[in-house]
Amino acid sequence: MTTPATGPVAVVGTGVIGASWAALFLAAGHDVIAHDPAAGAEDRLRAAVADAWLALTRLGLAAGASPDRLSFVADVATAVGPAAFVQESGPEQIALKRELFAAIDEAAPADTVVASSSSGLMPSQLQAMCSRHPERVLVGHPFNPAHLIPLVEVVPGALTSEAAVTTAMRFYASVGKRPIHVRQELPGHVTNRLQVALWQEAYSLVERGVASVADIDAAISQGPGLRWALLGPLVNQHLSGGVGGMTHTLEHLGPPAEEWMKDLRPARLSPALVDLLVAGVDDELAGIDQRDLVTDRDELLIALLESKRRHTALP
């Protein structure tokens, strides 16, 4: 298996995530063959690519990149038959995935990596749906908006070959992604587990009346979240230790941090808590148009990505 340089990339499933993938692959200079059986899918995909193109142009297009290199086909086999890489982003429904992966496995070239955007299914589950070449199946899980957020989690299953992992890591890096290799299958992979740990305590703090939804959001977006956008939580800990680095931080903050961890509370999304969270978000966003919110978010994301590219000392 090698990094696809000239072969087309197949995008199977063109909802929000699949459309973002298609736009990104096009911006990286690939031909993209897309398939989605939903009524009106092609029109929605082309509109989504057009919407993303300005941002992708700002971030830099590969030579020859063009939305005109997108084709939309009526069946899975036609999409994946010539593909050098397959990105599957269909709905998270086992019966549908089983039918879809069987069709992809049957039609895709034997040495083509088949990556799923799934956030909830294990790669070994997906491999079990493929009788011909389960060794080339893995999860390539992005984050929304997938054409802007660099992170992608590469998660091999029990049968995934090292060659498939290497190919996926290289391919994603070649289209501007920052791939991480998740070395064990776990529900939620890595990043969603980290997010859920934060959500759990946020839910608990709101439920206990410790802080409002708006204050919880401010505590992150106006505090450590600003640093987390530049460096991860562990390197930030290292910097907090000054010249002593991580060693100093863990010596001095490790013991109290262990006590705080013991005090973290489980949270159950009861109807009452759901109502409390929804009302809190509604209050926080009162008077703010959500379309403007998304526009501002994406504009700031693009500016941050542009700025980070100019700085070379960040890992």
C-alpha positions, 0 to 999 in steps of 0.5 A: 500500500502506498500514499495515493498520489494520482488515484481518485479518492472515494467518499461514500456518504456525503452528509456533513462530515462526508461533504467536508472530507470531499472538499478537503480532498479536492483542495489537496488536488485529488479527483473525488468520486462521491456516492450517497443514495439520499435524495438531493445528495449531489446538490447538497454536496456541491453546495457544501463544497462551494461553501467551504472553498473560500476557507480552503483557498485561504488556507492554501490549495494544491496545484490543480485543485478544483471543485470541478474534479468532483464526480457523483455516481449512483452506486458504491461499486462505481465510486470505489472501483478505481479508488486509491483511498476510500473514506466512508462516512455513512450513518452510524447504523449497524445494518446499513454499515454491514451492507455498505462495507460488504459492497466496498470490500467487494469492489475496492482494489485489494490494496486500497485502504478503507477508512471509516469516519465512525466515532462510535463503531470499533474498527474490528466491528467494521472488519467483520463486515468485510470477507475479502480484505479486512486487513485494509479497514480502519477508522479515520475519525475527523472532527467537525468542521472536518475541512478545517480541524486538522485532527484525525484519529487513525484507529486500526482493528485487530486485523488491520495491517501495519501497511494500512496504518502507515498508508492512512497516516501518510495520506492524511498528512498529505492532505493537511491533516494531523493524524494520531495513531490510536493504538488500542480500540476503545469506545469513543477512541481518544479525543471523544473520551477526553471530551466526555471527561470534561463534559461529565464534570461540567454537567455535574457542576451545573446540576449541583448549582456550582456554576451556570452553563455560561460560566462553565463555557467561559471557564474554558473558552476564556481560560485553559481553552485558549492555551489548549488551542495552541498546546495540549494539556500535558505540554501545558502542564510542563510549561506550568512547571517553569524551568523544572518542567513536568517534573516540578508540576507533578511534584507540586500539583500532582498530590492535590490533583489526585484529591480533585480527581477523587472529588469528581462526580458522575453525572446522569443525563436525567430529564431534569438535567437535560432541561437545565443544560438546554435552558442554560445554553438558550440563555447564554445564546439569547440574541445571538444568531446561530449562523453568525456564531458559526461564521465567527467560529470558522473565521477565527479557526481559519485565522488561528490555523493561518497563525499556527502555520507561521510558528514553528516551535509548537509540537 
